[in-house]
Amino acid sequence: MDVITTALTAASADGSAGAAYQVLKARLAGKSPRVDEAIADLEDDPGSLSRQFAVSDALAAAGLAGDRYLRAAARNLVDEVDRRRALRASALAANQPNHAVVQVFFATDRQPTGDRHPARQFGAGRGELCYGSCEVSVPRGAPDREAALPTLLRLQERPDPDGHAVLLRCDVAPRERYFATLAEAAAKAGGAGPLLFVHGFRTSFEDAARRAAGIAYELGFSGVPVLYSWPSQGRLSGYAVDETNVEWTQAALGRFLADLAGQAGATPLVALAHGMGARALCGALVDRPEVRGQLKQVILVVPDIGAEAFCRDTVPALAAGGARVTMYTSPGDEALRVAHGARGGPRAGDGSAEPIALPGIETIDASGADTSLVGTTNGPSVLADIRLLLVSAIPPAERPGLQAADTSTGLHRKSNP
C-alpha cells in the first residue's frame, strides 16, 4: 500500500482530524473524480481493505501515488496520527484478548478474481453461485454475549489501535461439504435457526463479511451467521449497476434460501436485510412461497424498495408466510438519499412521508438511530432493538426506547434514541 493511502486510512480511522489531514486532502481535492470518490468511501469505513485498495488504485491511475509533494504531506500526516495513537495506547491494558474471531458462512454469486487476498477474492462482477466460510476478527465489546455464539472460534490479542473488524481468511467449499459443515455448526446452536444477512448497496464482499460478523457479535444471537453477498459495486457512484445486479441476483438467492431452509429442517430461519439487499430478499421470497413458511423472522432495515410495490406485493406475500416482519425506517439513511436522486418517489424505508403501517408488519421509525449495521457505533443503533427482538423476544409494546405512534395508516412505533 502506498504512503498516501496509508496516511489517509490512518487519519480517517482517527476521526479525520488535524491540520496535516486537511493539508493532504486539499492537495488531492479536484485532481481526479475517482480519487475524490474513493476517499469519501474510505472515510465512511476506514477499516475496509477493499476501500483502501480502491484509493490506492485510484491514486495510481491518476499518476498521483508517486508525487513527492503529496508523499511528503502523507508522511507528515502519518507522524501526526502516530503521536496521537501512542498517547492512547499508553492508557490501554496490555496482554488482554481484544478481538473475537467469528466464523461466517457465505454464499455469493460474485465473480472470483483469482486474487488470494481475502479482501480481493471476490469482485463486483457477476458469477456462479459458490459457497464457503470466512474468519473475521471483531473488536470485543460485549464479552457477556460471546458464550451464545456458535461460531466463535477463539479470542486473540491484535495490535489494532482503531478497533476495526478484519477479514482474516476466506475459504471456498464444494456445495455438499459446505452444507455438511454448516449443519455441524448449526448442531451447536441449541435449536436456533441460521441468521441470514443480505447486505445493501455500496458494499464489497469484504465489507459484507465484516458486517455480518459484527452483527452476529453485537446481537449475541445463538444462530449460525450466514451471509448472502450479491455483486454490489462497493462505491457510491455504482447505484445504477447495483440496482441491475440486485434484480439479477434474486433467482440465485431464491435457490439458496430453498437450500438453506431444507438444511435447517424444522428449525425456522431468521433473515435480516439492509437497504437494497431487502429488495433481493423480498423479491426472492415473493417468488418462493414454499420458503416463506420456513422463516420465523424477517427484519428489513431501511429497505430500498418502492413504497407502492412494497405495500401492494411484498407485505401481503410475507404476511401470508406467517413470519414476523419488522421494518426499520429512517429519513436520514444515505443510501436512500441516493435512491431518491436516482429513482424518485418514496421508498419503503425512508420514513420521510407517513410511515407504512399495515397488517402483517411492525414498522419502527428509527430516526436518529444508526441504521448502517456496521456493528460498532458511538451512538444509538437499531442493532440494540434488534437484539431485544431476536434474543430476548420482547414485543414492541414492551421494548424500552419505543413509543406508539398512531397515523392515518395505522399504528407504528417510534424509537427514542
N, C-alpha and C positions, 0 to 999 in steps of 0.2 A: 504494500500500500504506500502511495506517495506521501510526502510530508504534509502537503496541503490538505489532503483528505484526512490524515491523522489528526491534524490540528483542528479542522472543522468538527470532526467527530468528538474529540475531547471537549471542545468548548460547548458544543450542543448538549452533550451529556452533563456538563457542569452548569447548565442553565443559560447558555448563550449570553453570558455577562462579561463585562470587562472591555477596556479600551482596545486591547490587541485584537479581540474578535471583531469589533466594529471596523477596525482598520482593514483587516483582511477581507471582510465582506464587501466593504466599499470598493476595494481594488478589484474584486471579482464581478461586482454588480454590472449587468448590462453587456458583459463580454460575450456571453453565449446563453440563449434561452434554455438550452439543455442543461447547462451548468446551474443556472438560476433555479430551475425546477428540481434538479437533483438535490441541491442544498436545502430547499424548502421541505422536500420529503425527508431528508436526513434529520432536520430539526424536529420533526414530529416524532421520530423514533430513532435516536442515535445508536441504540443497541442493535439495530438491524445491519447485519453484514451485507445483505443484498443491497441495501440503500447506500452503504459505504462504497461498495463496488461500483454502484451507479454513478456516484460522484467522481470516483477515480477514473472511470471510463469516459465520463463527460469531459473532465479536465484534459485527458489525453487527446480526445477527439478535437478539442478546441485549441490544442497546442499550448496549453497553459501549465501543464504539470511541471515543465522544466524552467518556467520563468523564474529568474534569480530573485527578482524583487518580491514576487509572491512567495517564494520559498523562504526568503528571509523573514517576511511578515509571519509566515506559518511557524517558523522556529521560535520567534518571539512569543507567539500565542501558546505554543506547547510549554514553554518555560513558565508562563504565567499560570496556566492551568495546573502544572505540576506543583507549583508552590502552594496553591490553594488545596490541592489534594493531600499534600504532605501534612498540612495543618490538621485536616480532618482525620487522616489515618492515625495520627498520634493519639487520638482520643478513642480509637476503637480497640476492643479486646482482641488479642491475637490467639491463634491456635484454637479457634472455635469454628465448627462447621457452619458456614454462612449460606450454603446453597443446598437445595434438594434436587436430585436428578430424577426426573419423571419420564416414564415411557409413554409415548403416544402412538397408537396405531393409526395408519392412514390409508386412504385410497385416493388416487389422483388420476385425472386424465390430462395432466400437463405433459408436454414433450420432454423426455430426458435429454440433458445437454451433453452427456458424456464427461462432464467435469466431476471430479471426485470430491471436491469441496462440498460439504453438506449445504452451505448457503447457495450454491450454484448448481446443485444436482438436477433440479427441475427448473425449466424456464417458463416463459409466458406463452409458448405456442401450444397448439392442440396435439394431443397424443392419444394412445390407447389407455384404457383403464389399467392401472397397476397398483400393487399393494406393498405394504411394508410397515416398518416401525421406526420411530425416532427416539433419541435420548436428548432431553432438554434440561439444562441446568437452570433452576428457578431460584431467585433470591428468597431466603427463608423469611417469612413474615408472620406465619401463623402455625408454629410448631404443634399446637394442640390439635390441629386438623390433619396432621400427617399420618396418623395411625389409620385413618379411614381410606387412604389412597391405595387401591390395589396394585397400582403400577409404580409405586415409589421404589426406586432401585437402591438408592444409597444417599447418604449425606456426605458433603465434602466441603473443604475449605478452598475457596477460589480467590485469587488476587483481583477482585473486581471492585474498584472504588466507586463505580457508578451504579451498581445494583441492577444490571440488565439480565434478562433471560438469554441463554446462549444455546443454539442448536449444536450439540456436540457430535452427533453422528446420525446417519440416515441409511437404513438397510432395506433394500427391496427383497421381496419374498414371492415365491410362486403362490397362486391363489389358494391351493389346498393347504399348504403349510401355514399361510397367513391365518386362515380361519381356524386351523387347529391350535395355533399359538394364542390367538385371540380367545378361544374357548378356555384354554388353560388359565389365562389371566382373569377371565370372567368368573371362573370357578372360585377365585379368591375374593370375589366381590360381595359375598354374603347375600345373594339374591337381588342385588341392584342391577338393573339393566345398563347397557352401554350408554355413555353420554356422547352423542354425535354433535360435532361442531362444524358448521358450514360458514366459512368466512365471507367477508364482503369485498367491495370494490377496493382497488389500490393496495392489494396485499400479495406479496410474493409467497412462494411456498415456505421459505424460511420463516417469514413473519407469521404465517398461519400456524406453523408448528409451535413457535414460541408462544403465540397467543393461546393455542389450545392447551398447552401445558400450564400456562399461567392461570387460565380459567379453572382447570381441574384442581390446581393447588389452592387457589383463593376460595373456591367453593367447599373444598374438603369433601367432595362427593365420592361415594363409595363405588360408583360405576366406573367401568373402564373407559378412559378418554379415547375417542375415535375422531379423527379429522377427515373431512372430505375437502380436498383442495381442487378447485377448478382454475383454468388458465387466466387469472387476472393479470393485467399488465404490470401492476405494482407501482403505478405512478399516477399523479393527478390528471395528467393530460390523456390518460388511457380510458376515460369513461365510456366513450362510444364503442371501443373494441371490447371492453369488459361487458357491456350490455349484450353485444352479439354472442360472446362466449358463454355468458350465464344462461342464455336461452339454449345454446347448443349443448351444454353440459347436462341438461335436465334428464335426458334419456339414460345417460350413464349413471347419474345419481339415483334415478329410479331403480335401476338394476342393482346397484349397491345396497340401497335400502331394503330391497326384497331379500338379498342375500344375508344382510345383517339381521333382519327380522327373523329369517329362518334359522340363523345361527343362535339367536337369543332364545328361540323356542317360546316357552310360556312367559318368559321374563320381558316385560314391556320396555320399550326404548324411551329415552329422553332425547329430544332434538332441540338444539339451540342454534339459531341462525342470525347472522348480523348483516344489516344493510341489504346490499344486492344479493347476498347469499340466501336471504329469505325468499327472494324471487325464484331461485333454483329449487330450494326445498319445497316451497308451496306448489310450484308447478309440477314437480315430481310426484307429490302426494295427491294432487288433483287427478293426475293420470294413473295413479296406482291405488285404487280403492282397497285392494287386498292388504296393502301395507298400513293404511291409516288405522286399522284396528289393532295394530301392534304397538302403537305409540301411547305412552302414558302421559307425557307432557310435550307440548310444542311451545317453545319460547322464541319470540320474534323481537329482536332488538332493533329499533328504528328501521323497519322493513322498507326497502326501496321498491315498492310496488304501487302502481296507480291505485288511488283510493277507491275509485269506482269499481274497477275489476276486483279489488280485494273484497269489497263488500258483496259484490254480486256472485263471484265464483269461489274465492278462497275460503272465506269464513263458513259458508254452508258446507263445503266439502270437508273441512277439518272438523266441524262440529258433528257431522254425520259419522265420523270415525270414532267418536267417544273420547278423544284425548282432551285433556285440559289445555286450553290455548291461552297464553298470556302474551300481550304485546306491550312493549315499552316505546313511548313516543317522545320526541324532543325536537322543538323547532331550531335548536342550535347545532344540530348534527352537521358536520362539514360535508360529508358525502351527499347528504340530501340537499344541501345548498347547491352542489354541483349538479345534482339531478334536476333541480328546478330550472337551472340555466340551460340544461341540455334538452329537457323534455317538456317543461311547462306543466301546469296542472298539479293538483295536490297529490302528495304521496301518502301512503297509509301511515308511515312512521313519523311524519314531520310535526304533527300536532299543532301546526300553525293556524289551521281552521278549527272548527268544532271537532273534538276528539271522536273517533269511531267507537261507538258503544252499542254492540249488537249481541243478541243471544248467542251463546257459544264461545264468547271471547271475553277475557278480562283485560281491559285497557288501562295502562298506568302511564300517566303523564309524568315523565322523568325530567322535566325542565329543571335545569340547574345541577343535575347529576351527570357524571361522566358516563357516556354511552359507548366509549371506544372499545371496551372489553380488553384493554391492554393488560390488565391483571395487576398493575401497580399504579396507583394514582394518589396524589396528595389530598384530593377532595373526595366528596361522596361519590359512590359508584353504584350503578344498577346491580353490580355483582353482589353487593350486600343484601339487596332484596331478593335476588335470585337464590342466594343461599338459604334464606328463610323459606322460600317457596319449595326448593328441592330437598334440602337436607332436613329442615325442621318441619316441613309440610304444614306451615301456618297459613291459613286462608287470608286473603287480602284484608278483610274487615278486622283482623286481629294483628296484622303486622305493624310494628312500630314504624312511624315515618310516613304512613299512608293515611289520607283522609278521603272520605267520599265526596264526589262532586257530581251533581245532577245537571244534565244538559237536556236539550230537546231530543237528542238521540238516545238518551238513556243514562244509566249510572256508570261512571268510571271512577278510577282512583287517581289521586294526585299525590306525588311524592313531596316530602317536606325535607329537602336536604338542609 
